Amino acid sequence: MRLAFVTPWDPDDDRAWSGVITPMADALAERCEVVPISTRDVPDSFLDRGAARLLHGWRGRKYLVGHAVATGVKRARYLRRNLTAVKPDVVLAVAASQDIAFLGGNLPLIQVSDATMTSISGYYEQFTHLLALSRWQAGVISRHSARRADHTLAATHWARDSLIRDDGVRPGAITVAPFGPAVTPQGDEPARADGGPLKMLAVMSDWHRKGGTRVLALFEELIRRGVDVDLTIVGDVRGNPPAAVKTPGRVHPWELRNLYASSHVLVELARSNAAGVTLTDAAAFGLPVIATDTGGVSTIVEDGVTGILVPPQEMEVVSAAADAVERHRENFELMGKAALQRATTLLSWEVWAEKALVAACHLVT
């Protein structure tokens, strides 16, 4: 089977879409012929560039060129020419709603999605305070791409529910296929120490969205309660964390692997989280998680089994997370083993690719 792997990202960039594009394509390439097609270099339409210059920032509102109709039409033309040259059996469009919304034709097409426009509008910061025109265009793109797809691989049940409710997709045309990890063990990582302080890890791509201030408040609350805790925050750090908190900034993947392997618990008190790749990373290393029950997190973290889910509300989250540490610390090792099992049976690229190929084979037979 020849599969066109369509994405607005660079398929060779191991950081693309939180690091999942490359392992996704690699897992498919082990099972079929994969032809990458990237729309990354397609220029935005002249119309949308002009609209962005004129309208973006007006009354504090945003104009999203990346979800605009004129650029979507332009990308569809580019994609159509490439698909004609490639002649694939099936198209797999990854986070490519703008590319496929106006594609037309009858090539079998599978869409990979972790959210709908309705579900992330006002939920993720970049999709908040949109101009009415931009919000309308983004909705058109989302609905048209959902209708053009013959099947959708939804990263979580949260995404699946929104596809059905908001974009009118038939339940039978959706497969829930959680992503695998962006960072995986190599076998040479340090062992997780028994005893000593509780090693707590947070990985921040976006300080506000990932709940950076909440994590610091949790650290301080645990210290106040007399818990011996050691906190490391990787990535985006704002403000002035306590001197005791380790803040190495962005680290090389091998160093992140070591931190996943040697920590006792990952803490992700996010305000919004569509799929949470750091959560699948943690599972791959047998690392239990304390996370807010928001977005698609409950598909990845099995509450009480592979980690603890806490309420996302600002007034409750820190105390609930501190309570979870105190009540379940002795169970973290068992939770880690359950997380590793879940990583093998559900949160792996091998499982994801098999689901993708089942959907593809069904469309071409």
DOGUBA-173378 format. One record per residue: z, y, x of N, C-alpha, C, CB in turn. Coordinates in steps of 0.2 Angstrom, whole numbers, padded with zeros to 4 digits, always signed. Last residue first. Glycine has a CB too. Layout:
# residues N
ZYXZYXZYXZYX ...
# end
This chain:
# residues 365
+0001-0007-0052-0001-0014-0054-0003-0014-0062+0005-0019-0053 +0006+0005-0048-0001+0003-0046-0003-0004-0048-0001+0004-0038 +0019+0006-0053+0014+0011-0055+0007+0009-0054+0015+0018-0052 +0026-0004-0047+0025-0004-0055+0020+0001-0057+0032-0002-0058 +0026+0000-0034+0022-0006-0036+0021-0006-0044+0026-0012-0034 +0034+0011-0035+0027+0012-0033+0023+0006-0035+0027+0013-0026 +0047+0005-0039+0044+0010-0043+0036+0011-0042+0047+0017-0043 +0048-0002-0027+0048-0006-0034+0045-0001-0039+0055-0007-0036 +0049+0008-0018+0043+0003-0018+0043-0001-0024+0043-0001-0012 +0061+0014-0021+0055+0018-0021+0049+0013-0021+0055+0022-0015 +0070+0003-0019+0069+0006-0025+0063+0010-0026+0076+0010-0027 +0068+0002-0005+0066-0004-0009+0066-0001-0016+0072-0009-0009 +0073+0014+0000+0066+0013+0001+0064+0007-0004+0065+0011+0008 +0087+0012-0003+0083+0018-0006+0076+0016-0006+0085+0024-0003 +0091+0002+0005+0091+0001-0002+0087+0006-0006+0099+0002-0005 +0088+0008+0017+0085+0002+0016+0085+0001+0008+0088-0004+0019 +0097+0019+0017+0089+0020+0017+0086+0014+0015+0087+0024+0023 +0111+0017+0007+0108+0016+0013+0100+0017+0012+0109+0009+0015 +0122+0016-0003+0121+0022+0001+0117+0021+0008+0127+0026+0002 +0123+0002-0007+0121+0007-0011+0118+0013-0007+0126+0010-0016 +0128-0007+0002+0125-0010-0004+0122-0004-0008+0130-0013-0008 +0133+0000+0013+0128-0006+0014+0124-0008+0008+0132-0012+0017 +0141+0009+0008+0136+0011+0012+0131+0006+0013+0139+0014+0019 +0151+0001+0002+0146+0005-0002+0140+0007+0002+0150+0010-0005 +0157-0004+0014+0153-0009+0010+0149-0005+0005+0159-0013+0005 +0163+0008+0018+0158+0005+0022+0154+0000+0018+0161+0001+0028 +0172+0010+0008+0166+0015+0009+0161+0012+0013+0169+0021+0012 +0180+0000+0010+0176+0000+0004+0171+0005+0004+0181+0002-0002 +0186+0004+0022+0182-0002+0022+0178-0003+0016+0187-0008+0022 +0192+0016+0018+0187+0016+0023+0182+0010+0023+0189+0017+0029 +0202+0011+0009+0196+0015+0006+0190+0015+0011+0199+0022+0005 +0210+0005+0019+0206+0000+0014+0201+0004+0011+0211-0002+0009 +0214+0016+0026+0210+0011+0029+0207+0007+0024+0215+0007+0033 +0221+0024+0016+0214+0026+0019+0210+0021+0022+0216+0032+0023 +0233+0021+0010+0227+0017+0008+0220+0019+0011+0226+0018+0000 +0242+0030+0015+0242+0023+0017+0237+0018+0015+0249+0020+0015 +0238+0041+0008+0237+0041+0015+0237+0034+0018+0242+0045+0019 +0240+0044-0005+0235+0039-0003+0234+0038+0004+0228+0040-0007 +0249+0054-0007+0250+0048-0011+0245+0042-0008+0247+0049-0018 +0245+0064+0002+0252+0061+0002+0252+0055-0001+0257+0066-0001 +0232+0067-0002+0234+0065+0005+0240+0061+0005+0234+0071+0010 +0234+0071-0015+0230+0065-0014+0231+0062-0007+0222+0066-0014 +0241+0083-0014+0244+0077-0017+0241+0071-0015+0244+0078-0025 +0231+0090-0008+0237+0089-0004+0241+0083-0007+0241+0095-0004 +0222+0091-0019+0220+0088-0012+0226+0086-0008+0215+0092-0009 +0230+0098-0028+0227+0091-0030+0225+0087-0023+0222+0091-0035 +0231+0110-0021+0237+0106-0023+0235+0099-0024+0241+0109-0028 +0217+0114-0021+0221+0113-0015+0227+0109-0016+0224+0120-0012 +0213+0114-0035+0210+0110-0030+0214+0109-0024+0203+0113-0028 +0218+0123-0045+0220+0116-0044+0218+0112-0038+0218+0112-0050 +0211+0135-0045+0219+0135-0046+0222+0128-0045+0221+0137-0053 +0198+0132-0044+0201+0135-0039+0208+0135-0039+0199+0143-0039 +0192+0116-0049+0194+0122-0051+0199+0125-0046+0198+0122-0058 +0188+0103-0047+0185+0108-0043+0188+0115-0044+0178+0108-0044 +0200+0089-0045+0197+0095-0049+0194+0100-0045+0202+0097-0054 +0195+0076-0033+0200+0081-0036+0196+0086-0040+0204+0084-0030 +0193+0059-0029+0190+0065-0032+0195+0070-0035+0185+0063-0037 +0195+0050-0014+0199+0053-0020+0195+0059-0022+0206+0055-0018 +0187+0034-0010+0190+0041-0008+0193+0043-0015+0184+0046-0006 +0183+0022-0013+0181+0024-0007+0183+0031-0005+0173+0024-0007 +0193+0021-0025+0191+0016-0021+0188+0017-0014+0185+0012-0025 +0196+0033-0031+0201+0028-0030+0199+0022-0026+0203+0026-0037 +0179+0035-0035+0186+0038-0036+0191+0032-0036+0187+0042-0042 +0167+0033-0025+0170+0030-0030+0177+0032-0030+0169+0022-0030 +0155+0045-0021+0162+0043-0019+0164+0040-0026+0166+0049-0017 +0142+0046-0027+0143+0044-0020+0150+0041-0018+0141+0050-0015 +0143+0050-0040+0139+0044-0038+0140+0042-0031+0131+0047-0039 +0152+0061-0039+0155+0055-0041+0150+0049-0041+0157+0055-0048 +0143+0071-0034+0148+0068-0030+0150+0061-0032+0154+0073-0028 +0134+0080-0041+0133+0072-0040+0138+0068-0036+0126+0071-0038 +0145+0092-0047+0138+0090-0046+0138+0082-0046+0136+0092-0040 +0162+0087-0042+0157+0092-0044+0150+0089-0043+0158+0099-0041 +0176+0084-0038+0172+0081-0042+0167+0086-0046+0177+0077-0048 +0179+0087-0020+0179+0089-0027+0174+0085-0031+0178+0097-0027 +0186+0074-0010+0181+0078-0012+0182+0081-0019+0174+0075-0011 +0190+0064+0003+0194+0068-0002+0189+0074-0004+0201+0071+0000 +0185+0048+0009+0184+0055+0007+0188+0058+0002+0176+0056+0005 +0185+0037+0023+0186+0039+0016+0186+0046+0015+0193+0036+0014 +0173+0030+0033+0177+0036+0033+0179+0037+0025+0175+0042+0037 +0163+0021+0038+0169+0019+0035+0175+0024+0035+0171+0013+0039 +0151+0027+0042+0156+0026+0047+0163+0023+0044+0158+0033+0050 +0145+0028+0030+0141+0024+0035+0146+0023+0041+0135+0028+0038 +0153+0038+0023+0153+0031+0021+0150+0026+0026+0149+0030+0014 +0149+0049+0030+0156+0047+0030+0156+0040+0028+0160+0051+0026 +0136+0051+0025+0137+0050+0032+0144+0047+0033+0137+0057+0036 +0138+0053+0012+0135+0047+0014+0136+0046+0021+0127+0047+0012 +0144+0066+0014+0148+0060+0010+0145+0054+0012+0148+0062+0003 +0134+0074+0019+0140+0072+0023+0144+0066+0020+0144+0078+0024 +0126+0075+0008+0124+0070+0013+0130+0069+0018+0118+0073+0017 +0127+0079-0007+0132+0078-0002+0130+0073+0003+0138+0076-0005 +0121+0082-0020+0121+0075-0017+0126+0074-0012+0114+0073-0015 +0125+0095-0024+0121+0091-0028+0121+0084-0026+0113+0094-0027 +0139+0104-0026+0137+0099-0022+0132+0095-0026+0143+0095-0019 +0150+0118-0025+0144+0115-0028+0142+0110-0023+0139+0121-0030 +0162+0119-0019+0162+0123-0026+0155+0120-0029+0161+0130-0025 +0170+0106-0010+0165+0110-0011+0165+0113-0018+0158+0107-0011 +0179+0100+0000+0182+0104-0006+0176+0109-0009+0188+0107-0005 +0180+0087+0008+0174+0092+0006+0176+0094-0001+0168+0087+0006 +0186+0079+0022+0188+0083+0017+0182+0088+0015+0194+0087+0018 +0188+0062+0028+0183+0068+0027+0185+0072+0021+0176+0066+0027 +0200+0054+0038+0198+0056+0031+0193+0062+0032+0204+0058+0027 +0202+0051+0051+0205+0047+0046+0202+0048+0039+0212+0047+0047 +0189+0050+0065+0194+0054+0060+0196+0049+0055+0189+0059+0056 +0181+0043+0073+0188+0044+0075+0192+0047+0070+0188+0048+0082 +0168+0044+0067+0171+0037+0069+0178+0038+0070+0167+0035+0075 +0165+0057+0066+0165+0053+0060+0169+0047+0061+0158+0052+0058 +0165+0061+0080+0170+0064+0075+0171+0060+0069+0169+0071+0073 +0154+0054+0084+0161+0052+0087+0167+0055+0082+0162+0055+0094 +0144+0060+0077+0146+0053+0076+0153+0051+0079+0140+0049+0080 +0145+0073+0083+0147+0072+0076+0148+0065+0074+0141+0075+0071 +0140+0070+0096+0147+0072+0095+0150+0071+0088+0148+0079+0097 +0127+0066+0093+0132+0061+0096+0139+0063+0095+0130+0060+0103 +0122+0078+0087+0123+0072+0083+0128+0067+0086+0116+0069+0081 +0131+0093+0093+0125+0088+0094+0127+0082+0090+0125+0086+0101 +0138+0105+0082+0138+0100+0087+0132+0096+0087+0144+0096+0087 +0143+0121+0078+0138+0116+0077+0138+0111+0083+0131+0119+0075 +0161+0123+0081+0154+0125+0079+0149+0120+0077+0151+0130+0084 +0173+0118+0084+0168+0117+0089+0161+0120+0087+0167+0110+0091 +0188+0121+0080+0182+0124+0077+0176+0124+0082+0183+0131+0074 +0204+0115+0075+0198+0114+0080+0192+0117+0077+0197+0107+0083 +0218+0124+0072+0212+0121+0069+0207+0121+0074+0210+0124+0063 +0228+0131+0078+0229+0124+0078+0222+0120+0076+0235+0121+0074 +0226+0144+0075+0224+0142+0082+0224+0134+0082+0229+0145+0087 +0218+0146+0059+0224+0145+0063+0222+0142+0070+0229+0141+0060 +0203+0156+0058+0207+0150+0056+0213+0150+0061+0203+0143+0057 +0197+0169+0052+0201+0168+0058+0205+0162+0057+0205+0174+0060 +0180+0169+0046+0187+0172+0046+0190+0170+0053+0190+0169+0040 +0171+0154+0045+0171+0161+0044+0179+0163+0045+0168+0163+0037 +0159+0142+0052+0167+0144+0051+0167+0151+0050+0171+0141+0057 +0148+0129+0051+0149+0136+0049+0157+0137+0048+0145+0137+0042 +0153+0116+0061+0148+0120+0058+0150+0127+0057+0146+0116+0052 +0168+0107+0058+0162+0107+0062+0157+0111+0058+0159+0100+0062 +0185+0107+0060+0179+0110+0056+0173+0110+0060+0181+0116+0052 +0199+0097+0061+0193+0099+0064+0187+0101+0059+0190+0093+0069 +0216+0095+0060+0210+0097+0057+0205+0099+0062+0211+0103+0052 +0229+0085+0059+0225+0088+0064+0218+0089+0061+0224+0083+0071 +0246+0084+0053+0239+0083+0052+0235+0087+0058+0238+0086+0045 +0260+0078+0047+0257+0079+0054+0250+0078+0053+0260+0073+0058 +0267+0086+0034+0263+0081+0035+0260+0083+0042+0257+0081+0030 +0276+0096+0028+0278+0092+0033+0274+0086+0036+0285+0089+0032 +0271+0105+0019+0274+0099+0016+0277+0094+0022+0270+0095+0012 +0265+0114+0028+0271+0116+0024+0275+0110+0021+0269+0121+0018 +0254+0106+0031+0259+0108+0036+0266+0110+0033+0256+0114+0041 +0248+0106+0019+0250+0100+0022+0255+0101+0027+0244+0096+0025 +0244+0119+0018+0249+0116+0013+0252+0110+0015+0245+0115+0006 +0236+0121+0028+0242+0125+0028+0247+0122+0023+0241+0132+0027 +0225+0113+0024+0228+0112+0030+0235+0115+0030+0224+0114+0036 +0222+0119+0012+0224+0113+0012+0228+0111+0018+0219+0108+0011 +0217+0131+0017+0223+0132+0013+0226+0125+0012+0221+0134+0006 +0205+0126+0024+0211+0129+0027+0217+0130+0024+0209+0136+0030 +0198+0122+0012+0200+0117+0017+0206+0120+0022+0194+0115+0022 +0196+0134+0006+0200+0129+0002+0203+0124+0007+0196+0125-0003 +0188+0140+0014+0194+0143+0013+0199+0138+0010+0194+0150+0009 +0176+0132+0013+0180+0132+0019+0187+0135+0018+0176+0137+0023 +0168+0126+0003+0175+0127+0002+0179+0128+0008+0177+0121-0002 +0154+0125+0003+0158+0119+0005+0165+0120+0005+0156+0117+0012 +0151+0139+0000+0149+0133-0005+0153+0127-0003+0142+0132-0005 +0156+0146+0011+0158+0147+0004+0157+0141+0000+0155+0153+0001 +0149+0140+0022+0157+0141+0022+0159+0141+0015+0159+0146+0026 +0138+0127+0024+0139+0134+0020+0146+0135+0019+0135+0134+0014 +0140+0116+0031+0134+0119+0032+0134+0126+0029+0128+0115+0029 +0154+0108+0038+0152+0114+0034+0145+0117+0036+0157+0120+0035 +0165+0096+0037+0158+0097+0040+0155+0102+0035+0153+0091+0041 +0181+0091+0042+0177+0095+0037+0170+0097+0041+0180+0101+0034 +0193+0079+0045+0187+0082+0047+0184+0085+0041+0182+0076+0050 +0209+0075+0051+0205+0077+0045+0199+0081+0047+0210+0081+0040 +0220+0063+0056+0214+0067+0059+0210+0068+0053+0210+0063+0064 +0237+0063+0056+0231+0062+0052+0225+0066+0054+0233+0063+0044 +0245+0059+0072+0243+0064+0066+0237+0061+0062+0242+0071+0069 +0250+0042+0074+0248+0048+0076+0247+0053+0070+0243+0049+0081 +0241+0026+0069+0247+0031+0070+0245+0038+0072+0251+0027+0075 +0226+0021+0076+0232+0020+0072+0237+0024+0074+0234+0012+0072 +0210+0028+0079+0217+0027+0081+0222+0026+0075+0219+0033+0085 +0194+0021+0079+0199+0026+0075+0206+0024+0077+0198+0025+0067 +0185+0021+0094+0188+0018+0088+0193+0023+0085+0192+0012+0091 +0170+0030+0098+0177+0029+0099+0180+0025+0093+0181+0035+0101 +0154+0023+0098+0158+0028+0096+0165+0026+0097+0157+0030+0088 +0143+0014+0100+0147+0016+0106+0152+0022+0104+0142+0018+0111 +0136+0012+0088+0140+0006+0091+0144+0008+0097+0135+0001+0093 +0130+0021+0081+0126+0018+0086+0130+0013+0090+0124+0024+0091 +0130+0027+0064+0133+0024+0070+0129+0021+0075+0139+0019+0068 +0120+0041+0058+0122+0034+0058+0126+0032+0064+0116+0030+0056 +0117+0054+0048+0120+0052+0054+0122+0045+0054+0125+0057+0056 +0112+0055+0035+0108+0058+0040+0110+0056+0047+0108+0066+0039 +0112+0040+0024+0115+0045+0029+0110+0049+0033+0121+0042+0033 +0103+0039+0009+0107+0036+0014+0109+0042+0019+0102+0031+0018 +0104+0044-0009+0101+0044-0002+0106+0040+0003+0101+0052+0000 +0102+0034-0024+0106+0039-0019+0103+0038-0012+0114+0037-0019 +0093+0033-0037+0092+0030-0030+0096+0035-0025+0085+0030-0028 +0090+0029-0053+0095+0033-0049+0095+0029-0042+0102+0032-0052 +0074+0032-0060+0078+0027-0056+0083+0031-0052+0074+0022-0051 +0066+0035-0075+0070+0038-0069+0074+0032-0066+0075+0043-0072 +0059+0032-0086+0055+0034-0081+0059+0037-0075+0051+0040-0083 +0069+0029-0096+0065+0023-0092+0061+0025-0087+0061+0020-0097 +0072+0042-0101+0077+0038-0096+0073+0032-0093+0082+0035-0101 +0059+0054-0099+0062+0048-0102+0066+0044-0098+0056+0044-0104 +0063+0072-0097+0061+0065-0094+0063+0059-0098+0062+0065-0087 +0067+0085-0101+0063+0080-0106+0060+0074-0103+0058+0084-0109 +0074+0093-0094+0067+0093-0092+0063+0088-0097+0066+0091-0085 +0087+0092-0099+0084+0099-0098+0077+0099-0097+0087+0102-0092 +0091+0078-0100+0093+0084-0105+0089+0090-0105+0100+0085-0104 +0084+0072-0090+0083+0069-0097+0085+0075-0101+0088+0063-0098 +0088+0079-0079+0081+0077-0080+0080+0075-0087+0079+0072-0075 +0102+0078-0080+0099+0084-0081+0091+0084-0082+0100+0089-0075 +0105+0064-0077+0106+0067-0084+0103+0074-0085+0114+0068-0084 +0100+0064-0064+0097+0060-0069+0098+0063-0076+0099+0052-0069 +0110+0072-0057+0103+0074-0057+0099+0070-0063+0099+0072-0051 +0121+0063-0060+0121+0070-0062+0114+0073-0062+0125+0075-0057 +0118+0052-0053+0118+0052-0061+0118+0059-0063+0124+0048-0063 +0107+0056-0039+0113+0055-0042+0112+0054-0050+0118+0060-0041 +0093+0057-0036+0098+0055-0030+0105+0054-0033+0099+0061-0026 +0080+0049-0044+0086+0054-0044+0091+0052-0040+0088+0055-0052 +0064+0047-0044+0070+0044-0040+0075+0050-0040+0068+0042-0033 +0053+0046-0057+0057+0050-0053+0063+0046-0050+0060+0056-0057 +0036+0044-0062+0043+0041-0061+0046+0046-0057+0042+0034-0058 +0025+0052-0064+0025+0046-0068+0032+0042-0067+0020+0041-0065 +0026+0070-0064+0028+0063-0061+0028+0058-0066+0035+0064-0058 +0023+0080-0073+0017+0077-0069+0019+0070-0066+0015+0082-0064 +0035+0083-0079+0030+0080-0083+0024+0077-0079+0027+0085-0088 +0041+0089-0068+0044+0083-0071+0039+0079-0075+0050+0085-0075 +0033+0099-0065+0033+0094-0060+0036+0088-0063+0037+0096-0054 +0036+0107-0077+0029+0104-0076+0029+0099-0071+0024+0110-0073 +0049+0110-0075+0047+0106-0081+0040+0103-0080+0047+0110-0087 +0049+0118-0063+0053+0112-0064+0051+0107-0070+0061+0114-0065 +0040+0128-0066+0039+0124-0061+0043+0117-0062+0041+0127-0054 +0047+0134-0077+0040+0132-0078+0039+0126-0073+0035+0137-0078 +0059+0138-0070+0059+0134-0076+0053+0130-0077+0062+0137-0082 +0053+0148-0062+0056+0142-0059+0057+0137-0064+0063+0144-0056 +0049+0157-0071+0044+0154-0067+0047+0147-0064+0041+0158-0061 +0061+0162-0076+0056+0159-0081+0051+0155-0077+0053+0164-0085 +0067+0167-0065+0071+0162-0068+0066+0158-0073+0077+0164-0072 +0058+0177-0062+0059+0172-0057+0062+0166-0061+0063+0174-0051 +0060+0186-0073+0053+0183-0072+0054+0177-0067+0049+0188-0069 +0074+0189-0072+0072+0185-0078+0065+0182-0077+0071+0190-0084 +0080+0187-0056+0076+0191-0060+0074+0186-0066+0070+0194-0057 +0096+0178-0053+0089+0178-0052+0086+0184-0057+0086+0171-0054 +0109+0175-0050+0107+0182-0050+0099+0182-0049+0111+0186-0045 +0107+0160-0040+0111+0164-0044+0108+0171-0044+0119+0164-0042 +0102+0152-0031+0099+0151-0037+0103+0155-0043+0098+0144-0040 +0110+0153-0020+0103+0155-0019+0099+0155-0026+0099+0151-0014 +0122+0147-0024+0121+0154-0023+0114+0156-0023+0125+0156-0017 +0121+0135-0037+0120+0136-0030+0119+0144-0029+0114+0132-0027 +0123+0139-0051+0128+0134-0048+0127+0134-0040+0126+0127-0050 +0114+0147-0056+0120+0149-0057+0126+0144-0054+0122+0150-0064 +0104+0132-0057+0104+0140-0058+0111+0142-0060+0099+0141-0064 +0105+0119-0056+0107+0123-0050+0107+0130-0051+0103+0121-0044 +0100+0114-0068+0107+0112-0066+0109+0116-0060+0107+0104-0064 +0088+0119-0070+0093+0121-0075+0100+0119-0072+0092+0117-0081 +0081+0113-0060+0082+0120-0059+0087+0122-0064+0075+0124-0061 +0089+0098-0055+0084+0102-0059+0085+0109-0058+0084+0099-0066 +0091+0088-0040+0094+0093-0045+0088+0095-0049+0098+0098-0042 +0085+0079-0032+0093+0079-0032+0096+0084-0037+0095+0080-0025 +0071+0069-0032+0074+0075-0034+0082+0074-0034+0072+0077-0041 +0055+0064-0030+0061+0063-0028+0065+0069-0029+0061+0061-0020 +0042+0057-0040+0045+0063-0038+0052+0061-0036+0046+0068-0044 +0027+0049-0039+0034+0048-0039+0037+0054-0037+0037+0041-0036 +0011+0046-0047+0016+0050-0043+0023+0049-0044+0014+0057-0044 -0005+0040-0046+0002+0038-0048+0006+0043-0043+0003+0031-0047 -0018+0052-0050-0015+0048-0045-0008+0046-0047-0015+0051-0038 -0025+0060-0059-0021+0054-0062-0019+0049-0056-0026+0050-0066 -0024+0078-0061-0027+0072-0058-0023+0066-0061-0026+0072-0051 -0011+0091-0057-0016+0088-0061-0019+0081-0058-0023+0092-0062 -0003+0100-0050-0008+0096-0046-0013+0093-0051-0004+0090-0043 +0007+0109-0053+0000+0110-0056-0005+0106-0052-0002+0118-0055 +0018+0103-0047+0018+0106-0054+0012+0107-0057+0022+0112-0054 +0018+0100-0034+0015+0095-0039+0015+0098-0046+0019+0089-0039 +0025+0110-0027+0018+0107-0024+0015+0103-0030+0019+0103-0018 +0036+0112-0033+0031+0118-0033+0025+0115-0031+0033+0123-0028 +0043+0100-0030+0042+0102-0037+0036+0107-0037+0048+0104-0041 +0048+0092-0019+0041+0096-0019+0039+0098-0026+0036+0091-0016 +0057+0083-0014+0059+0090-0015+0053+0095-0015+0064+0092-0009 +0043+0073-0011+0050+0074-0010+0052+0081-0010+0052+0071-0003 +0033+0063-0019+0034+0070-0018+0041+0071-0017+0031+0074-0024 +0022+0050-0016+0029+0051-0016+0030+0059-0014+0033+0046-0012 +0008+0043-0023+0010+0049-0020+0018+0049-0021+0007+0056-0023 -0002+0029-0020+0003+0032-0024+0005+0038-0020+0009+0027-0026 -0013+0026-0013-0012+0022-0019-0007+0025-0023-0010+0015-0017 -0023+0040-0006-0017+0035-0006-0017+0031-0013-0011+0039-0006 -0034+0047+0001-0035+0042-0004-0029+0037-0004-0041+0038-0002 -0035+0058+0010-0031+0053+0012-0032+0046+0007-0024+0055+0011 -0044+0067+0003-0046+0065+0010-0042+0058+0012-0044+0070+0015 -0037+0070-0008-0044+0067-0009-0046+0064-0002-0048+0073-0011 -0025+0075-0003-0025+0069-0006-0032+0066-0007-0021+0069-0013 -0030+0087+0002-0027+0083+0006-0027+0076+0003-0021+0085+0009 -0034+0094-0010-0039+0093-0005-0036+0087+0000-0040+0099-0001 -0021+0094-0017-0027+0091-0020-0032+0089-0015-0030+0094-0026 -0014+0103-0009-0012+0096-0009-0018+0092-0012-0006+0095-0013 -0021+0115-0011-0020+0112-0004-0019+0105-0005-0015+0116+0000 -0018+0116-0025-0025+0116-0022-0025+0113-0016-0028+0123-0022 -0004+0117-0025-0007+0112-0028-0014+0111-0026-0007+0112-0036 -0002+0130-0018+0000+0123-0015-0003+0117-0018+0008+0123-0015 -0007+0138-0029-0010+0138-0022-0009+0131-0018-0008+0144-0018 +0002+0136-0039-0005+0134-0040-0009+0133-0033-0009+0140-0044 +0013+0140-0033+0013+0133-0035+0006+0131-0036+0017+0132-0041 +0010+0154-0032+0011+0150-0025+0011+0142-0027+0017+0152-0022 +0011+0157-0045+0005+0158-0042+0005+0154-0035+0004+0165-0040 +0025+0153-0049+0019+0150-0052+0013+0151-0047+0017+0152-0059 +0038+0150-0038+0034+0155-0042+0027+0151-0043+0033+0161-0038 +0048+0146-0029+0048+0143-0036+0044+0148-0040+0055+0142-0038 +0048+0154-0017+0047+0146-0017+0047+0143-0023+0053+0144-0013 +0050+0166-0021+0043+0165-0020+0043+0157-0020+0041+0168-0013 +0061+0172-0032+0060+0166-0028+0053+0165-0027+0064+0160-0031 +0070+0187-0032+0063+0184-0034+0062+0178-0029+0058+0190-0034 +0086+0192-0038+0082+0189-0033+0075+0187-0036+0085+0183-0030 +0095+0208-0041+0092+0201-0043+0087+0199-0038+0089+0202-0050 +0101+0220-0039+0104+0215-0036+0101+0208-0038+0111+0215-0038 +0091+0229-0044+0097+0228-0048+0101+0222-0046+0096+0228-0055 +0080+0221-0034+0081+0226-0039+0087+0224-0044+0074+0226-0044 +0078+0211-0025+0084+0215-0024+0085+0221-0029+0083+0219-0018 +0061+0210-0027+0067+0207-0025+0072+0212-0023+0065+0202-0018 +0050+0218-0032+0055+0216-0036+0062+0213-0033+0053+0211-0041 +0041+0221-0021+0042+0226-0027+0049+0224-0030+0037+0226-0031 +0040+0209-0014+0042+0216-0010+0044+0221-0016+0035+0218-0007 +0038+0200-0023+0044+0199-0020+0045+0206-0016+0044+0194-0014 +0025+0203-0027+0030+0203-0032+0037+0203-0029+0030+0198-0037 +0018+0201-0015+0018+0208-0018+0024+0208-0023+0012+0210-0021 +0019+0187-0014+0022+0191-0009+0023+0198-0011+0017+0191-0003 +0013+0183-0026+0020+0182-0026+0023+0186-0020+0021+0175-0025 -0001+0187-0023+0003+0190-0029+0010+0189-0029+0000+0186-0035 -0004+0179-0012-0003+0187-0012+0000+0190-0017-0011+0190-0011 +0007+0165-0010+0001+0168-0013+0002+0176-0013+0000+0167-0021 +0012+0159+0006+0013+0161-0001+0008+0165-0004+0020+0165-0002 +0003+0147+0015+0005+0154+0014+0007+0155+0007+0000+0159+0017 +0007+0132+0021+0003+0135+0016+0006+0142+0014+0003+0131+0009 +0016+0125+0029+0012+0130+0032+0007+0134+0027+0008+0128+0038 +0022+0114+0021+0026+0120+0024+0022+0126+0026+0029+0117+0030 +0017+0104+0015+0014+0110+0013+0018+0116+0016+0015+0110+0005 +0012+0088+0023+0017+0094+0023+0014+0100+0020+0021+0095+0029 +0011+0072+0022+0007+0078+0020+0012+0083+0019+0003+0077+0014 +0010+0056+0030+0014+0062+0028+0009+0068+0027+0018+0064+0034 +0008+0041+0024+0004+0046+0027+0007+0053+0025-0004+0046+0024 +0012+0024+0027+0015+0031+0025+0010+0036+0028+0022+0032+0027 +0011+0008+0022+0008+0013+0026+0010+0020+0023+0000+0012+0026 +0028+0000+0021+0021+0001+0019+0018+0007+0023+0021+0004+0011 +0040-0002+0028+0038-0007+0022+0031-0006+0019+0042-0006+0016 +0043+0007+0037+0044+0000+0039+0041-0005+0033+0051-0001+0040 +0041+0019+0030+0036+0016+0035+0037+0009+0037+0035+0021+0041 +0053+0020+0023+0046+0018+0019+0041+0016+0024+0044+0025+0016 +0061+0024+0034+0062+0018+0030+0056+0016+0026+0068+0019+0025 +0055+0036+0038+0055+0030+0042+0056+0024+0038+0060+0031+0048 +0057+0044+0027+0050+0043+0029+0050+0036+0033+0046+0048+0032 +0071+0045+0028+0068+0043+0022+0061+0041+0023+0068+0049+0017 +0074+0050+0041+0075+0043+0039+0072+0041+0033+0083+0043+0039 +0067+0064+0038+0065+0059+0043+0067+0052+0042+0067+0061+0050 +0075+0069+0027+0067+0068+0027+0065+0063+0032+0064+0075+0028 +0088+0072+0029+0086+0066+0026+0079+0064+0026+0089+0066+0019 +0094+0084+0034+0093+0078+0039+0090+0072+0035+0099+0077+0042 +0093+0094+0025+0100+0091+0027+0099+0085+0031+0104+0090+0021 +0079+0096+0026+0083+0094+0020+0089+0091+0021+0078+0090+0015 +0077+0093+0043+0074+0095+0037+0078+0092+0031+0067+0093+0037 +0081+0089+0055+0086+0093+0052+0084+0094+0045+0088+0099+0056 +0071+0082+0062+0076+0078+0060+0082+0082+0056+0079+0074+0066 +0055+0085+0058+0061+0089+0059+0067+0085+0057+0060+0096+0056 +0043+0078+0054+0046+0076+0060+0052+0080+0062+0041+0078+0065 +0040+0084+0041+0042+0077+0041+0045+0075+0048+0037+0072+0039 +0045+0099+0037+0041+0096+0042+0044+0089+0043+0042+0100+0049 +0044+0101+0018+0047+0101+0025+0043+0099+0030+0054+0098+0024 +0038+0099+0007+0037+0106+0009+0040+0107+0016+0040+0111+0005 +0029+0083+0006+0035+0087+0006+0034+0094+0009+0040+0084+0011 +0023+0067+0002+0022+0074+0002+0029+0078+0002+0018+0076-0005 +0016+0054+0008+0023+0057+0008+0023+0064+0008+0027+0054+0014 +0006+0042+0001+0006+0049+0003+0013+0052+0002+0001+0054-0001 +0004+0026+0005+0009+0030+0001+0008+0037+0005+0016+0028+0001 -0004+0011+0003-0004+0017+0006-0001+0023+0002-0012+0020+0008 +0000-0006+0004+0000+0000+0000+0000+0006+0004+0006+0000-0005 
# end
